[in-house]
Amino acid sequence: MYNFSSLEKYLDTILVKEKVPGFDCKVLHKGKEVFRYQGGYKDRENKIPMKGDELFMLYSASKPITCAAGLRAMEEGKFLMGHPLWWYLPAFKDVKIKRYDEQGNMTLEPAKDFIRIHDIFNMTAGLNYDCGSKEIREAVKSNPSAPTLEIANAIAKMGLDFEPGTRWQYSLCHDIVAALVEASTGEKFRDYVKRVIFNPLVMEAYYHMTPEIEPRVATQYQFDYSCGEAKLVEKKNGYIFGEEYDSGGAGVITSVDDYAKFAYAMTNYGVGANGARILSKASVNLMRTNTLPLDSQMYKDFSSWMSNHEYGYGFGVRTKIGVGRGGNLTSIGEFGWDGAAGFLCSIDPEKQITIVYAQQMLNPQHDCIHNKIKNIVNTIIE
């Protein structure tokens, strides 16, 4: 079988070199686990080692799940990608664009076009990631439970940073995908995802921290550049605005084993290891198709991120479209995403390789870690 000693050796180095408190890594090939390795601590202060059954706050690694759920709703005829978003979320009918004069004074002017549904899937809607905006703060103050649709209505009032479909910007777009799913299906987003993804794949996954699961969640840290160390921080997700807010962009809490069930289903064109189909092959291929023309400003915006060299952007995922500048050894069509605390999923349908890696350090240098893991795995499984 495969010899993963080089990957073990590399992972051991990140505990010291990258100051990662702990990690868990799993590799599947053709649906079979071929590598599993943990290191460091679930709880560094109490010397509790990482064992492999921990829950992690995924942050943005939630986005592929959200877009898969959105594509499932599309398959069910709930909407079309070209539809105006306001048909389902009326607060987005009269969105405004921020304009600045030479003195930097901002005014809001009517947008020239509607946000289309595909714009919220591929981050070209003009939204930003200002979770502390006046509009969101006022909505939470008015209703501290922060229902998903109420926060979506607040986001609609914030003003767009650019005309829809003209730029790419990482943003709250996938939180709006969650709201769209909720509005178009009539189900709470968490319930819909549980019904169409988590339950069929027999995944244990949550959208909110509870006293019952909190002890199982890996202790959270943040890298402090001033001292070069990971410092203990509260087990709290700042992207969750209230107990009724289901964050499509950053909300899922689950384990490496359970996320791997979803990731493998995507590797296998929508079918889980247990035979459950969560998406059609056509939807998986749509999700991993680059949506940003290579000569567009949208692609320039996206590819300015170092981790996006050689990649385009589909629906919630970077997708491999070429080789060269980045030197990544994955196949054309490999896709996935990562999270603010260092979580990674890499999905390669051509080679049937699925990589899931977790750590619990905010503000990490995980671009380097993730691409090194991908490269090592792809030299072992060819």
N, C-alpha and C positions, 0 to 999 in steps of 0.2 A: 504494500500500500504506500501512500505518499509519506514522505519524510518532512515533517514540519519543524524540524529542529531550528532552522534559520528564523522562522517566525517566532518561536518561543524565545529565542535569544534576543531578537529585536524588541519584543514586547517587554521583556525584563528590563531593557535599558530605559524605557520611558518613565519608569518609576523614579529613576534618579535624574536622568537628563531633562525630561519634560516636567518633572515634579508632579506627575499624575498620582493622586492618592491610591487609586485602585482601578482595575479594568476587568472586563469579561469579553472574550472574543469567541465567536463561533463561525465555522465555515462548513457549508453544505456543498456537495457535488452530486448532481443528479438526484437531489432530494435526500441524500444520506449524509449524516454528520461525519465529517472526516477530520475535524479539528475542533477542540474545545480547550480553552486555557484561561485561567484567571490569575491575577496577581494583585498584590497590594491589599488595601483595606476597604471594606464597606464602611467602617467607622474607625478612622485613624486614631482618634483620641482615646478610644476604649480598646484599641488593638483587636478589633473584630475583623478577621480576614474576609476577603471576597470569596464567596463559595459557589456562585452560579445561580442562586435562587433569588437574588435581590430584584427589587423593582427599581426602575429608573424613571426620572422625569425626562421625557424625550425631547421636550421643547420642539424645535422645528422638524425633527424627524417624524413628528405627527403629520406633517404636510402630505407625504405620499398617501397615508391612510385617508386623509380628508379628500384628496383629489380622486382616489379610488371610489370613495363613497359617492362623490359628486358624479363621477362617470356612471356608476351604477344607477343613480337616479335618472340620468340622461337615457340610459338603456331602457328604463321603465317608462319613457315618454313624458317625463315631468317637465322638460325644457329642451331647447336646442341651443347649441353653442353660439349661434349668431343672433339669438334673441336679445333685445335690450334688457338689461338687468332690472330696470324699473318695472317691467311687467310683473315681476315676482316680488320685488322689494320697492314699493312705490316711493320711498324716501329718496331714491337715487334718480328720480325723474329730472329734477332741475338742479343738477350738480353744478358747482361753480369752480372756476379755475383761478388760482392765485396769480396775480400780476403784480410786478414790482416796478416802480419808477426809478429814475436815476439816483434818488436819495434813499432808496431802499424801502419806501413806503409801500405797503401791500394793500391791494384792493381785490375784491372778488368779482369776476365777470362770468356770465353764462358760458358753459362749455359749448363748443361748436357741434359736438356729437354726443350720443349716449355712450355710457359704458356698456359694452356687450359682455355676455356671459363668458366668452373665451378670454376676455381681458382680466377677469378675476382669477381664472385658472392659471394664466401664464404671466401674472404680475405686470401687466401693461395698462392697468386701469387708471393710474395717476395717484393712487393712495400712497400713504407713507406708514411708518411704524411708530408714530407718536402716541404711545399708550397713555401718556399723561396729558393729552390734549384737554383743553377747556371743555369741549363737547362731551368727551368721555367722562371726565370728572363730574360734570353736572348731571349726567345720566345716572352715574353710580350714586351720587348724593341723593338724587330723587328716588332711586330704588336700589338699595344696597345689594339685593340679590342679583342684580344685573342680568336679566334675561337676555339670551343671545340676540333676539330680534330687536330689543330696545337699544342695545349697544350698537348693532348694525345701523339703526336709524341715526344714532349720534355720529357714527363715522361718516355717514352720508353728508352731514352738515360741515365737516371739517374743511372742505375745499381741496381740490385736486392740485397736485404739484405740476401736472402737465396734461395736455389733451389726451384723452383715452386713445390707446393704440399707437402712440408716437414715441414713447420711451419705455424702458424696463426699469423697475425699481422694486427692490425687496420691501415688502409692506404687509399690511393687515389684509391683503386680498383673500387669503385662504380662510380667515375668520369670516369673511363675507361669503365664501363658498359654503361654509357651515350654515350660515343664516339662510342662504338660498335653498339648501337641501331641506332645512326645517320648514321654510315657507312653502316650498313646492310639494313636499310630501305630507305635511300636516303632522309630522312626528318631531319630537325633540331630537336634535342632532345626535346626542349620545345614544338615544334609543334606536335610531335608524342605523347607526354604525354598528351597534351591538347586534342588531337583527340580521344585517346583511353581510357583516365581516367577522366580528368577534365570535359570535355564536357558531356560525358554520365552520370556522376554523378551530373552534374550541380554544379560544384565546382568553386568558385572564388579563383584562385591561380596563383602565378606569380613566375618567375625565376630571376627577376631583380627589384631592387628598382627604382621607377620612381618618379618624382615630384608629380604626381597625387595621388599615394598611400602612399607616405612617411608620411603625417600627420596622417594616420590611423594606422601606425605601432607603436606598443608599444615602448616607450622609452627604450633604452638599458642600462644596468648596468653591472658592474663587481665586484665580491666579492673581497675585498682587505683583505688578511689575516693579514697584518701588523696592521690594526686597527679594524678588525672584522666588517666592514661595506660594504654595496654595494655602489659603486661609479659610478656616471654618466659617460658613455662613448659614443663615436660617434655611430650613427645608421649606422654601416658599417659591412659588412660581408667580412672578410679577405680571405675567400675561393673562392670568385668571382674574377677572374683575369682580366676580361674585359667585355664589353657590349655584346660580342658575345660568352661568355663562359657560358654554361649551366652546372652548377655543379650538377652532379648526387649525390654527397655525402653530399651536404650542401646547396642547392640552393633555396628550395621552401619557399615562403612567403604565408601564408594563415591564416585563422581564426580557432578557435576551432570547430565551427559549420561545416565548410567546410572540415576540416581534418576528422571530425567524419563521414562524408559521405563515405570517402575512408575506414576508419578503420572498419566501420560497414559492408561495402561490403566484406572485408576480413573475418570478423567474420561469414558472411553469405555465405562463400565459393565462393566469386567472384561476388555476385549479390547485387547491391545497394538497398536501401529502395524504390527507384523509379522503380525497376524491371530491371534496366540496368545491363547487365553482362559485367564485365571488365576482368575477368579471369575465366578459368575453375576450377572446384573443384580440379581436378588433379594437376593443377599448384599451387593452394593455399597450398595443402598438400605437394607438393615438396618444396615450399618456407619455410615451417615450419618443415621440416625434418632435424634432426641433421646430419651434413655432416662430423663431426670430430670424428673419432674412439676414444672411451673412453680410450684406452691404448696408444694413440699416443701423440707425442710431440705437435701436433697441438691443441689437446684438453687441454693439460697442459698449453699452452700459453693462450688460451681463458679463461679457468676457473680460472686463477690467478687473474682476476678482481673480486672483491667482489660481484658486482652486477650479476655476471654470475654463482655463485654457484647454483647448481640444474639445470642449463641450458646447452644446446648445442647451436650450431650455424648453422642456415640454410642458406638461401639466403637473406642477409640483415637484419636478425632478430635473436635475442636470442629466443630459443624455449625450453619450460619446458620439461625436460626428467626424472626428479626424484624428490624425496622429501627427506628431512633430514637436511643437514648441513645449508642450507640457511633459512629454516623455513618459506618459502613462501607458502601462502594458496591458490594460483591459481591452476587450473587444469593441469594435464599432457597435453601438447600440446598447452598451452597458449603461445602466442608469441607477439613480438613487438620490439620496440627500443626507443631511446631517443635522445635528442639533447643537444648541448653544453650550451645553455641558459636555459635548464631545461624542455624542452618539452617532453612529454611521450605519447606513445600509447601502450595500452595493449589490446590484442585481444584474446578472449577465446571462440572458437567455441563450445566447449562442454556445457558450461553454458550459451552461447549466451550473454556474458558480453563484452561490449566495453567501455574502459576508455580512455579519452583524457584529458590531463592536460597540461596547458601552464603557463610558467613564463618567465621573460625576463632578467635573471641575469646570465651572463657568469661566468664560474669558480664556479658553485654552488656545494653544497653538496647534489645533487639531488638523488643519489642512495638511501639514507635513506628515503627521502620524497616519492619517487616513490613506494618503496616496502611497506611503511606504508599505502599509499593510496590503493594499491592492496589488502593488508590484510584486511583493514577495509571494503572495498567493498565486499570482499568474505566472510565476516562474516555476512553481511546484506543480500546478495543474495546467498542462498545456494542451 
